[in-house]
Amino acid sequence: MAEQAKVAIVMGSQSDWPTMKHCADILEELEVAVDVRIVSAHRTPDRMYDFARAAEGEGIAVIVAGAGGAAHLPGMIAALTHLPVLGVPVQSRALSGQDSLLSIVQMPAGVPVGTLAIGEAGATNAGLLAASILAGSDAALTGRLKTWRQARSDAVAERPEE
Ligand code: RP5
C-alpha cells in the first residue's frame, strides 16, 4: 500500500505544475509522500472548500499551495483550515509574479500563510520547509534533511574554476 501522504501540494492551474513540480521533486528526494492536486480558488471553489475542510481528516499535516496572478488560493485555504499553509507565488506572465507575491503575502493578522519566493526557488523551499515541519516528529526524516543540507554544502568549491 502507498504511504499515507502528509503533505498536500495544490495549485490553481495545470500551468502552475512546471513550477510546483520542484516542490514535489524535493519531497520525493526526501522520501516524503505527497498528494498533488489542481484546486482553483476561482474556477473550482467548491473543490477548494472540500479539499481544505477534509485535509486534516485525510492525514495531511502541511499544505503547500501555489498560484499566480490574483493568487487567492493559499489565503483561502488558510481561512478554511488550521493546518500550516505554505504559499508559493507562481511567476505570472503579466507582472512576473509580483502580483502573485503580493496577493499571497499580505494576509490579515490571524490567518497566516508562510509565503515563499516567487517561482521555482519558492517551490523548492516550500518543499524543504514542509519537510522541516514534519521532521519535528520524525527522526529519520531529520537525518535525511541533514544529509541533504550537508551534500549541498559539500558541493560548493573553495575557489572558482577558470
Ligand atoms: C491562477 O491563474 C493560476 O494559479 C495560474 O497561475 C494563473 C493562470 O492560470 P491559467 O490561465 O494558465 O490556467 O489561478
Backbone and ligand atoms as CSV (ligand in chain L), in Angstrom:
chain,resi,resn,atom,element,x,y,z
A,1,MET,N,N,0.842,-1.201,0.000
A,1,MET,CA,C,0.000,0.000,0.000
A,1,MET,C,C,0.878,1.253,0.000
A,2,ALA,N,N,0.464,2.269,-0.775
A,2,ALA,CA,C,1.240,3.511,-0.839
A,2,ALA,C,C,1.217,4.203,0.522
A,3,GLU,N,N,2.341,4.888,0.814
A,3,GLU,CA,C,2.442,5.587,2.099
A,3,GLU,C,C,1.424,6.729,2.168
A,4,GLN,N,N,0.826,6.896,3.327
A,4,GLN,CA,C,-0.134,7.981,3.537
A,4,GLN,C,C,0.568,9.339,3.364
A,5,ALA,N,N,0.030,10.172,2.467
A,5,ALA,CA,C,0.643,11.482,2.232
A,5,ALA,C,C,0.405,12.404,3.415
A,6,LYS,N,N,1.483,13.065,3.877
A,6,LYS,CA,C,1.343,14.051,4.945
A,6,LYS,C,C,1.416,15.471,4.405
A,7,VAL,N,N,1.892,15.602,3.163
A,7,VAL,CA,C,1.968,16.916,2.532
A,7,VAL,C,C,1.053,16.922,1.314
A,8,ALA,N,N,0.202,17.920,1.239
A,8,ALA,CA,C,-0.595,18.136,0.029
A,8,ALA,C,C,0.004,19.311,-0.735
A,9,ILE,N,N,0.187,19.104,-2.034
A,9,ILE,CA,C,0.624,20.195,-2.912
A,9,ILE,C,C,-0.558,20.510,-3.812
A,10,VAL,N,N,-1.066,21.727,-3.699
A,10,VAL,CA,C,-2.185,22.114,-4.554
A,10,VAL,C,C,-1.786,23.329,-5.379
A,11,MET,N,N,-2.414,23.461,-6.537
A,11,MET,CA,C,-2.091,24.588,-7.424
A,11,MET,C,C,-3.338,24.994,-8.174
A,12,GLY,N,N,-3.339,26.273,-8.587
A,12,GLY,CA,C,-4.537,26.815,-9.190
A,12,GLY,C,C,-4.809,26.356,-10.602
A,13,SER,N,N,-3.772,25.864,-11.280
A,13,SER,CA,C,-3.929,25.545,-12.703
A,13,SER,C,C,-2.875,24.542,-13.121
A,14,GLN,N,N,-3.183,23.807,-14.168
A,14,GLN,CA,C,-2.177,22.941,-14.785
A,14,GLN,C,C,-0.918,23.744,-15.137
A,15,SER,N,N,-1.111,25.012,-15.501
A,15,SER,CA,C,0.049,25.826,-15.909
A,15,SER,C,C,1.005,26.106,-14.743
A,16,ASP,N,N,0.573,25.846,-13.513
A,16,ASP,CA,C,1.449,26.030,-12.344
A,16,ASP,C,C,2.356,24.820,-12.101
A,17,TRP,N,N,2.057,23.701,-12.743
A,17,TRP,CA,C,2.768,22.456,-12.435
A,17,TRP,C,C,4.274,22.509,-12.702
A,18,PRO,N,N,4.738,23.119,-13.829
A,18,PRO,CA,C,6.196,23.171,-14.030
A,18,PRO,C,C,6.923,23.850,-12.857
A,19,THR,N,N,6.254,24.791,-12.200
A,19,THR,CA,C,6.842,25.414,-11.009
A,19,THR,C,C,6.684,24.502,-9.797
A,20,MET,N,N,5.479,24.035,-9.561
A,20,MET,CA,C,5.199,23.280,-8.338
A,20,MET,C,C,5.845,21.888,-8.341
A,21,LYS,N,N,6.219,21.419,-9.531
A,21,LYS,CA,C,6.912,20.134,-9.614
A,21,LYS,C,C,8.221,20.177,-8.825
A,22,HIS,N,N,8.812,21.354,-8.709
A,22,HIS,CA,C,10.060,21.465,-7.939
A,22,HIS,C,C,9.821,21.157,-6.464
A,23,CYS,N,N,8.635,21.488,-5.992
A,23,CYS,CA,C,8.261,21.145,-4.614
A,23,CYS,C,C,8.084,19.631,-4.489
A,24,ALA,N,N,7.375,19.050,-5.438
A,24,ALA,CA,C,7.155,17.595,-5.405
A,24,ALA,C,C,8.481,16.845,-5.515
A,25,ASP,N,N,9.389,17.367,-6.354
A,25,ASP,CA,C,10.673,16.681,-6.575
A,25,ASP,C,C,11.512,16.624,-5.298
A,26,ILE,N,N,11.592,17.743,-4.589
A,26,ILE,CA,C,12.438,17.754,-3.387
A,26,ILE,C,C,11.831,16.865,-2.306
A,27,LEU,N,N,10.511,16.854,-2.235
A,27,LEU,CA,C,9.877,15.994,-1.229
A,27,LEU,C,C,10.047,14.512,-1.583
A,28,GLU,N,N,10.008,14.214,-2.872
A,28,GLU,CA,C,10.257,12.824,-3.288
A,28,GLU,C,C,11.689,12.423,-2.921
A,29,GLU,N,N,12.629,13.364,-3.154
A,29,GLU,CA,C,14.031,13.091,-2.813
A,29,GLU,C,C,14.190,12.808,-1.315
A,30,LEU,N,N,13.391,13.488,-0.518
A,30,LEU,CA,C,13.460,13.315,0.941
A,30,LEU,C,C,12.528,12.194,1.432
A,31,GLU,N,N,11.947,11.484,0.474
A,31,GLU,CA,C,11.070,10.332,0.779
A,31,GLU,C,C,9.844,10.732,1.605
A,32,VAL,N,N,9.294,11.894,1.265
A,32,VAL,CA,C,8.053,12.353,1.895
A,32,VAL,C,C,6.922,12.163,0.884
A,33,ALA,N,N,5.923,11.392,1.258
A,33,ALA,CA,C,4.805,11.128,0.349
A,33,ALA,C,C,3.953,12.392,0.175
A,34,VAL,N,N,3.557,12.663,-1.072
A,34,VAL,CA,C,2.762,13.855,-1.350
A,34,VAL,C,C,1.480,13.487,-2.094
A,35,ASP,N,N,0.497,14.344,-1.912
A,35,ASP,CA,C,-0.756,14.252,-2.658
A,35,ASP,C,C,-0.842,15.542,-3.473
A,36,VAL,N,N,-0.826,15.432,-4.792
A,36,VAL,CA,C,-0.769,16.607,-5.663
A,36,VAL,C,C,-2.110,16.795,-6.368
A,37,ARG,N,N,-2.650,18.005,-6.301
A,37,ARG,CA,C,-3.973,18.257,-6.904
A,37,ARG,C,C,-4.051,19.649,-7.533
A,38,ILE,N,N,-4.928,19.776,-8.522
A,38,ILE,CA,C,-5.283,21.100,-9.046
A,38,ILE,C,C,-6.554,21.533,-8.336
A,39,VAL,N,N,-6.449,22.666,-7.665
A,39,VAL,CA,C,-7.562,23.207,-6.876
A,39,VAL,C,C,-7.556,24.715,-7.100
A,40,SER,N,N,-8.553,25.233,-7.764
A,40,SER,CA,C,-8.555,26.661,-8.071
A,40,SER,C,C,-9.566,27.414,-7.205
A,41,ALA,N,N,-9.082,28.489,-6.582
A,41,ALA,CA,C,-9.984,29.311,-5.757
A,41,ALA,C,C,-11.085,29.936,-6.607
A,42,HIS,N,N,-10.772,30.220,-7.876
A,42,HIS,CA,C,-11.719,30.946,-8.726
A,42,HIS,C,C,-12.543,30.022,-9.618
A,43,ARG,N,N,-11.869,28.994,-10.172
A,43,ARG,CA,C,-12.559,28.142,-11.146
A,43,ARG,C,C,-13.225,26.926,-10.501
A,44,THR,N,N,-12.678,26.465,-9.379
A,44,THR,CA,C,-13.276,25.296,-8.693
A,44,THR,C,C,-13.393,25.603,-7.197
A,45,PRO,N,N,-14.164,26.623,-6.841
A,45,PRO,CA,C,-14.242,26.999,-5.417
A,45,PRO,C,C,-14.808,25.894,-4.528
A,46,ASP,N,N,-15.742,25.103,-5.039
A,46,ASP,CA,C,-16.296,24.014,-4.222
A,46,ASP,C,C,-15.234,22.950,-3.946
A,47,ARG,N,N,-14.407,22.665,-4.967
A,47,ARG,CA,C,-13.325,21.691,-4.787
A,47,ARG,C,C,-12.330,22.211,-3.746
A,48,MET,N,N,-12.039,23.518,-3.816
A,48,MET,CA,C,-11.119,24.110,-2.838
A,48,MET,C,C,-11.671,23.972,-1.417
A,49,TYR,N,N,-12.932,24.278,-1.262
A,49,TYR,CA,C,-13.570,24.203,0.053
A,49,TYR,C,C,-13.536,22.759,0.570
A,50,ASP,N,N,-13.935,21.823,-0.273
A,50,ASP,CA,C,-13.980,20.413,0.141
A,50,ASP,C,C,-12.585,19.917,0.511
A,51,PHE,N,N,-11.593,20.294,-0.302
A,51,PHE,CA,C,-10.215,19.874,-0.018
A,51,PHE,C,C,-9.752,20.416,1.331
A,52,ALA,N,N,-9.912,21.722,1.534
A,52,ALA,CA,C,-9.394,22.347,2.756
A,52,ALA,C,C,-10.080,21.793,4.001
A,53,ARG,N,N,-11.373,21.567,3.906
A,53,ARG,CA,C,-12.121,21.054,5.053
A,53,ARG,C,C,-11.769,19.599,5.376
A,54,ALA,N,N,-11.407,18.816,4.343
A,54,ALA,CA,C,-11.155,17.389,4.538
A,54,ALA,C,C,-9.696,17.066,4.837
A,55,ALA,N,N,-8.792,18.019,4.577
A,55,ALA,CA,C,-7.351,17.717,4.603
A,55,ALA,C,C,-6.897,17.109,5.934
A,56,GLU,N,N,-7.264,17.711,7.033
A,56,GLU,CA,C,-6.818,17.201,8.335
A,56,GLU,C,C,-7.288,15.756,8.537
A,57,GLY,N,N,-8.527,15.502,8.231
A,57,GLY,CA,C,-9.082,14.155,8.408
A,57,GLY,C,C,-8.430,13.120,7.517
A,58,GLU,N,N,-7.818,13.578,6.417
A,58,GLU,CA,C,-7.134,12.657,5.499
A,58,GLU,C,C,-5.675,12.438,5.889
A,59,GLY,N,N,-5.260,13.026,7.017
A,59,GLY,CA,C,-3.896,12.817,7.491
A,59,GLY,C,C,-2.886,13.820,6.982
A,60,ILE,N,N,-3.355,14.832,6.267
A,60,ILE,CA,C,-2.445,15.874,5.779
A,60,ILE,C,C,-1.992,16.735,6.960
A,61,ALA,N,N,-0.677,17.013,7.012
A,61,ALA,CA,C,-0.136,17.819,8.109
A,61,ALA,C,C,0.332,19.194,7.636
A,62,VAL,N,N,0.713,19.298,6.369
A,62,VAL,CA,C,1.180,20.571,5.805
A,62,VAL,C,C,0.594,20.701,4.397
A,63,ILE,N,N,0.144,21.907,4.076
A,63,ILE,CA,C,-0.373,22.168,2.729
A,63,ILE,C,C,0.539,23.184,2.042
A,64,VAL,N,N,1.007,22.853,0.845
A,64,VAL,CA,C,1.733,23.802,0.003
A,64,VAL,C,C,0.783,24.207,-1.116
A,65,ALA,N,N,0.538,25.502,-1.237
A,65,ALA,CA,C,-0.400,25.988,-2.251
A,65,ALA,C,C,0.312,26.985,-3.165
A,66,GLY,N,N,0.296,26.702,-4.460
A,66,GLY,CA,C,0.915,27.597,-5.432
A,66,GLY,C,C,-0.133,28.187,-6.350
A,67,ALA,N,N,0.015,29.471,-6.637
A,67,ALA,CA,C,-0.915,30.120,-7.556
A,67,ALA,C,C,-0.261,31.379,-8.116
A,68,GLY,N,N,-0.815,31.838,-9.251
A,68,GLY,CA,C,-0.251,33.018,-9.887
A,68,GLY,C,C,-1.307,34.066,-10.157
A,69,GLY,N,N,-0.864,35.295,-10.383
A,69,GLY,CA,C,-1.784,36.401,-10.666
A,69,GLY,C,C,-2.534,36.806,-9.411
A,70,ALA,N,N,-3.864,36.841,-9.515
A,70,ALA,CA,C,-4.697,37.121,-8.334
A,70,ALA,C,C,-4.737,35.843,-7.509
A,71,ALA,N,N,-3.663,35.623,-6.782
A,71,ALA,CA,C,-3.387,34.295,-6.207
A,71,ALA,C,C,-4.062,34.144,-4.841
A,72,HIS,N,N,-5.340,33.857,-4.867
A,72,HIS,CA,C,-6.118,33.772,-3.627
A,72,HIS,C,C,-6.116,32.391,-2.991
A,73,LEU,N,N,-5.582,31.400,-3.711
A,73,LEU,CA,C,-5.699,30.017,-3.227
A,73,LEU,C,C,-5.069,29.785,-1.848
A,74,PRO,N,N,-3.783,30.168,-1.635
A,74,PRO,CA,C,-3.204,29.880,-0.313
A,74,PRO,C,C,-3.986,30.550,0.822
A,75,GLY,N,N,-4.366,31.789,0.644
A,75,GLY,CA,C,-5.074,32.507,1.700
A,75,GLY,C,C,-6.449,31.941,1.979
A,76,MET,N,N,-7.159,31.543,0.928
A,76,MET,CA,C,-8.489,30.968,1.132
A,76,MET,C,C,-8.400,29.612,1.828
A,77,ILE,N,N,-7.391,28.829,1.458
A,77,ILE,CA,C,-7.221,27.540,2.150
A,77,ILE,C,C,-6.875,27.779,3.616
A,78,ALA,N,N,-6.004,28.765,3.862
A,78,ALA,CA,C,-5.637,29.071,5.251
A,78,ALA,C,C,-6.850,29.527,6.061
A,79,ALA,N,N,-7.817,30.129,5.389
A,79,ALA,CA,C,-9.036,30.568,6.074
A,79,ALA,C,C,-9.921,29.388,6.469
A,80,LEU,N,N,-9.691,28.237,5.811
A,80,LEU,CA,C,-10.588,27.091,5.998
A,80,LEU,C,C,-9.998,25.974,6.849
A,81,THR,N,N,-8.703,26.086,7.209
A,81,THR,CA,C,-8.059,25.029,7.994
A,81,THR,C,C,-7.023,25.633,8.921
A,82,HIS,N,N,-6.778,24.944,10.043
A,82,HIS,CA,C,-5.716,25.409,10.941
A,82,HIS,C,C,-4.371,24.814,10.555
A,83,LEU,N,N,-4.336,23.899,9.576
A,83,LEU,CA,C,-3.061,23.294,9.166
A,83,LEU,C,C,-2.126,24.370,8.629
A,84,PRO,N,N,-0.793,24.189,8.795
A,84,PRO,CA,C,0.126,25.168,8.211
A,84,PRO,C,C,0.011,25.204,6.687
A,85,VAL,N,N,-0.085,26.406,6.145
A,85,VAL,CA,C,-0.191,26.601,4.695
A,85,VAL,C,C,1.031,27.392,4.225
A,86,LEU,N,N,1.751,26.816,3.274
A,86,LEU,CA,C,2.906,27.489,2.680
A,86,LEU,C,C,2.505,27.942,1.278
A,87,GLY,N,N,2.666,29.228,1.000
A,87,GLY,CA,C,2.225,29.784,-0.272
A,87,GLY,C,C,3.381,30.010,-1.227
A,88,VAL,N,N,3.220,29.548,-2.455
A,88,VAL,CA,C,4.245,29.757,-3.485
A,88,VAL,C,C,3.683,30.670,-4.568
A,89,PRO,N,N,4.246,31.871,-4.713
A,89,PRO,CA,C,3.800,32.770,-5.787
A,89,PRO,C,C,4.373,32.300,-7.127
A,90,VAL,N,N,3.496,31.877,-8.007
A,90,VAL,CA,C,3.942,31.425,-9.325
A,90,VAL,C,C,4.207,32.656,-10.198
A,91,GLN,N,N,5.282,32.581,-10.986
A,91,GLN,CA,C,5.657,33.722,-11.824
A,91,GLN,C,C,4.616,33.921,-12.923
A,92,SER,N,N,3.932,35.035,-12.861
A,92,SER,CA,C,2.873,35.315,-13.835
A,92,SER,C,C,3.464,35.933,-15.100
A,93,ARG,N,N,2.704,35.828,-16.193
A,93,ARG,CA,C,3.174,36.405,-17.459
A,93,ARG,C,C,3.103,37.930,-17.415
A,94,ALA,N,N,2.017,38.477,-16.869
A,94,ALA,CA,C,1.798,39.923,-16.956
A,94,ALA,C,C,2.742,40.716,-16.051
A,95,LEU,N,N,2.929,40.242,-14.826
A,95,LEU,CA,C,3.669,41.046,-13.848
A,95,LEU,C,C,4.813,40.278,-13.192
A,96,SER,N,N,5.267,39.217,-13.860
A,96,SER,CA,C,6.437,38.443,-13.396
A,96,SER,C,C,6.309,37.908,-11.979
A,97,GLY,N,N,5.108,37.750,-11.513
A,97,GLY,CA,C,4.912,37.143,-10.196
A,97,GLY,C,C,4.807,38.130,-9.050
A,98,GLN,N,N,4.997,39.417,-9.332
A,98,GLN,CA,C,4.858,40.399,-8.244
A,98,GLN,C,C,3.407,40.471,-7.768
A,99,ASP,N,N,2.479,40.297,-8.722
A,99,ASP,CA,C,1.060,40.227,-8.349
A,99,ASP,C,C,0.792,39.015,-7.465
A,100,SER,N,N,1.364,37.870,-7.854
A,100,SER,CA,C,1.184,36.637,-7.083
A,100,SER,C,C,1.739,36.818,-5.668
A,101,LEU,N,N,2.941,37.367,-5.594
A,101,LEU,CA,C,3.597,37.543,-4.291
A,101,LEU,C,C,2.760,38.412,-3.362
A,102,LEU,N,N,2.335,39.562,-3.865
A,102,LEU,CA,C,1.582,40.476,-3.001
A,102,LEU,C,C,0.215,39.896,-2.633
A,103,SER,N,N,-0.376,39.139,-3.549
A,103,SER,CA,C,-1.671,38.516,-3.247
A,103,SER,C,C,-1.545,37.501,-2.115
A,104,ILE,N,N,-0.394,36.826,-2.067
A,104,ILE,CA,C,-0.229,35.748,-1.081
A,104,ILE,C,C,0.306,36.266,0.250
A,105,VAL,N,N,1.207,37.233,0.171
A,105,VAL,CA,C,1.934,37.608,1.400
A,105,VAL,C,C,1.134,38.519,2.331
A,106,GLN,N,N,0.225,39.299,1.790
A,106,GLN,CA,C,-0.424,40.331,2.613
A,106,GLN,C,C,-1.694,39.821,3.283
A,107,MET,N,N,-1.515,38.780,4.102
A,107,MET,CA,C,-2.666,38.221,4.819
A,107,MET,C,C,-2.985,39.051,6.062
A,108,PRO,N,N,-4.258,39.108,6.426
A,108,PRO,CA,C,-4.609,39.811,7.660
A,108,PRO,C,C,-4.139,39.014,8.881
A,109,ALA,N,N,-3.843,39.714,9.968
A,109,ALA,CA,C,-3.429,39.038,11.198
A,109,ALA,C,C,-4.484,38.020,11.605
A,110,GLY,N,N,-4.030,36.833,11.958
A,110,GLY,CA,C,-4.948,35.781,12.401
A,110,GLY,C,C,-5.144,34.672,11.390
A,111,VAL,N,N,-4.765,34.928,10.140
A,111,VAL,CA,C,-4.909,33.897,9.094
A,111,VAL,C,C,-3.560,33.788,8.364
A,112,PRO,N,N,-2.617,33.042,8.943
A,112,PRO,CA,C,-1.252,33.049,8.390
A,112,PRO,C,C,-1.064,32.174,7.163
A,113,VAL,N,N,-0.257,32.683,6.231
A,113,VAL,CA,C,0.281,31.889,5.125
A,113,VAL,C,C,1.791,32.136,5.125
A,114,GLY,N,N,2.564,31.074,5.198
A,114,GLY,CA,C,4.019,31.204,5.119
A,114,GLY,C,C,4.408,31.373,3.668
A,115,THR,N,N,4.786,32.590,3.293
A,115,THR,CA,C,4.991,32.902,1.875
A,115,THR,C,C,6.449,32.723,1.473
A,116,LEU,N,N,6.643,32.010,0.376
A,116,LEU,CA,C,7.979,31.741,-0.129
A,116,LEU,C,C,8.304,32.683,-1.293
A,117,ALA,N,N,9.484,32.504,-1.879
A,117,ALA,CA,C,9.913,33.333,-3.006
A,117,ALA,C,C,9.101,33.025,-4.262
A,118,ILE,N,N,9.139,33.945,-5.212
A,118,ILE,CA,C,8.460,33.742,-6.492
A,118,ILE,C,C,9.153,32.615,-7.276
A,119,GLY,N,N,8.345,31.700,-7.800
A,119,GLY,CA,C,8.848,30.740,-8.783
A,119,GLY,C,C,9.493,29.490,-8.209
A,120,GLU,N,N,10.434,28.940,-8.994
A,120,GLU,CA,C,10.995,27.625,-8.683
A,120,GLU,C,C,11.697,27.575,-7.336
A,121,ALA,N,N,12.435,28.637,-7.001
A,121,ALA,CA,C,13.134,28.646,-5.704
A,121,ALA,C,C,12.121,28.568,-4.570
A,122,GLY,N,N,11.022,29.291,-4.714
A,122,GLY,CA,C,9.983,29.252,-3.691
A,122,GLY,C,C,9.357,27.874,-3.579
A,123,ALA,N,N,9.145,27.226,-4.712
A,123,ALA,CA,C,8.546,25.893,-4.699
A,123,ALA,C,C,9.481,24.888,-4.022
A,124,THR,N,N,10.757,24.943,-4.366
A,124,THR,CA,C,11.732,24.050,-3.724
A,124,THR,C,C,11.786,24.318,-2.223
A,125,ASN,N,N,11.852,25.587,-1.853
A,125,ASN,CA,C,11.958,25.909,-0.424
A,125,ASN,C,C,10.676,25.565,0.336
A,126,ALA,N,N,9.549,25.641,-0.324
A,126,ALA,CA,C,8.302,25.222,0.332
A,126,ALA,C,C,8.373,23.731,0.656
A,127,GLY,N,N,8.937,22.960,-0.257
A,127,GLY,CA,C,9.091,21.531,-0.005
A,127,GLY,C,C,10.035,21.270,1.159
A,128,LEU,N,N,11.149,22.011,1.174
A,128,LEU,CA,C,12.111,21.836,2.270
A,128,LEU,C,C,11.506,22.258,3.605
A,129,LEU,N,N,10.747,23.335,3.580
A,129,LEU,CA,C,10.122,23.813,4.817
A,129,LEU,C,C,9.059,22.825,5.304
A,130,ALA,N,N,8.297,22.284,4.381
A,130,ALA,CA,C,7.299,21.270,4.758
A,130,ALA,C,C,7.993,20.068,5.391
A,131,ALA,N,N,9.119,19.666,4.806
A,131,ALA,CA,C,9.870,18.541,5.363
A,131,ALA,C,C,10.400,18.888,6.758
A,132,SER,N,N,10.876,20.118,6.936
A,132,SER,CA,C,11.388,20.535,8.251
A,132,SER,C,C,10.278,20.484,9.298
A,133,ILE,N,N,9.081,20.898,8.914
A,133,ILE,CA,C,7.949,20.869,9.858
A,133,ILE,C,C,7.663,19.424,10.270
A,134,LEU,N,N,7.632,18.522,9.287
A,134,LEU,CA,C,7.358,17.109,9.594
A,134,LEU,C,C,8.503,16.479,10.375
A,135,ALA,N,N,9.728,16.960,10.126
A,135,ALA,CA,C,10.901,16.358,10.773
A,135,ALA,C,C,10.868,16.532,12.286
A,136,GLY,N,N,10.110,17.492,12.765
A,136,GLY,CA,C,9.993,17.703,14.211
A,136,GLY,C,C,9.480,16.472,14.947
A,137,SER,N,N,8.753,15.617,14.249
A,137,SER,CA,C,8.244,14.389,14.888
A,137,SER,C,C,8.656,13.151,14.091
A,138,ASP,N,N,9.782,13.263,13.354
A,138,ASP,CA,C,10.225,12.145,12.513
A,138,ASP,C,C,11.758,12.167,12.448
A,139,ALA,N,N,12.394,11.365,13.312
A,139,ALA,CA,C,13.856,11.392,13.420
A,139,ALA,C,C,14.533,10.944,12.126
A,140,ALA,N,N,13.935,9.989,11.424
A,140,ALA,CA,C,14.547,9.512,10.181
A,140,ALA,C,C,14.547,10.618,9.129
A,141,LEU,N,N,13.454,11.370,9.067
A,141,LEU,CA,C,13.383,12.487,8.116
A,141,LEU,C,C,14.380,13.582,8.509
A,142,THR,N,N,14.545,13.824,9.795
A,142,THR,CA,C,15.558,14.781,10.248
A,142,THR,C,C,16.924,14.381,9.706
A,143,GLY,N,N,17.240,13.106,9.794
A,143,GLY,CA,C,18.518,12.617,9.293
A,143,GLY,C,C,18.659,12.844,7.798
A,144,ARG,N,N,17.590,12.575,7.040
A,144,ARG,CA,C,17.657,12.766,5.582
A,144,ARG,C,C,17.812,14.250,5.231
A,145,LEU,N,N,17.159,15.100,5.993
A,145,LEU,CA,C,17.290,16.544,5.747
A,145,LEU,C,C,18.716,17.028,6.009
A,146,LYS,N,N,19.294,16.553,7.117
A,146,LYS,CA,C,20.669,16.954,7.440
A,146,LYS,C,C,21.638,16.464,6.381
A,147,THR,N,N,21.439,15.247,5.900
A,147,THR,CA,C,22.302,14.704,4.848
A,147,THR,C,C,22.172,15.533,3.576
A,148,TRP,N,N,20.938,15.908,3.238
A,148,TRP,CA,C,20.695,16.717,2.030
A,148,TRP,C,C,21.401,18.061,2.139
A,149,ARG,N,N,21.277,18.692,3.299
A,149,ARG,CA,C,21.915,20.009,3.502
A,149,ARG,C,C,23.434,19.888,3.432
A,150,GLN,N,N,23.966,18.829,4.043
A,150,GLN,CA,C,25.418,18.654,4.038
A,150,GLN,C,C,25.933,18.456,2.616
A,151,ALA,N,N,25.183,17.707,1.822
A,151,ALA,CA,C,25.591,17.474,0.431
A,151,ALA,C,C,25.630,18.781,-0.350
A,152,ARG,N,N,24.679,19.670,-0.056
A,152,ARG,CA,C,24.664,20.981,-0.731
A,152,ARG,C,C,25.893,21.787,-0.334
A,153,SER,N,N,26.277,21.724,0.934
A,153,SER,CA,C,27.477,22.456,1.382
A,153,SER,C,C,28.727,21.858,0.748
A,154,ASP,N,N,28.784,20.510,0.738
A,154,ASP,CA,C,29.966,19.834,0.199
A,154,ASP,C,C,30.158,20.138,-1.287
A,155,ALA,N,N,29.074,20.477,-1.983
A,155,ALA,CA,C,29.151,20.712,-3.436
A,155,ALA,C,C,29.707,22.097,-3.780
A,156,VAL,N,N,29.912,22.941,-2.767
A,156,VAL,CA,C,30.410,24.300,-3.032
A,156,VAL,C,C,31.932,24.303,-3.011
A,157,ALA,N,N,32.543,24.646,-4.149
A,157,ALA,CA,C,34.006,24.663,-4.251
A,157,ALA,C,C,34.587,25.800,-3.413
A,158,GLU,N,N,35.808,25.598,-2.955
A,158,GLU,CA,C,36.502,26.649,-2.178
A,158,GLU,C,C,36.795,27.864,-3.052
A,159,ARG,N,N,37.186,27.585,-4.311
A,159,ARG,CA,C,37.555,28.667,-5.229
A,159,ARG,C,C,36.893,28.436,-6.588
A,160,PRO,N,N,36.629,29.499,-7.328
A,160,PRO,CA,C,36.014,29.325,-8.659
A,160,PRO,C,C,36.998,28.706,-9.635
A,161,GLU,N,N,36.481,27.915,-10.557
A,161,GLU,CA,C,37.331,27.337,-11.598
A,161,GLU,C,C,37.513,28.342,-12.713
A,162,GLU,N,N,38.641,28.218,-13.405
A,162,GLU,CA,C,38.885,29.100,-14.570
A,162,GLU,C,C,37.937,28.732,-15.699
L,1,RP5,C1,C,-4.138,31.232,-11.404
L,1,RP5,O1,O,-4.141,31.829,-12.645
L,1,RP5,C2,C,-3.311,30.006,-11.529
L,1,RP5,O2,O,-2.719,29.701,-10.302
L,1,RP5,C3,C,-2.312,30.345,-12.591
L,1,RP5,O3,O,-1.053,30.692,-12.050
L,1,RP5,C4,C,-2.918,31.561,-13.280
L,1,RP5,C5,C,-3.126,31.353,-14.756
L,1,RP5,O4,O,-3.897,30.192,-14.945
L,1,RP5,P1,P,-4.145,29.631,-16.420
L,1,RP5,O5,O,-4.893,30.706,-17.160
L,1,RP5,O6,O,-2.803,29.352,-17.026
L,1,RP5,O7,O,-4.958,28.379,-16.230
L,1,RP5,O8,O,-5.429,30.907,-10.988
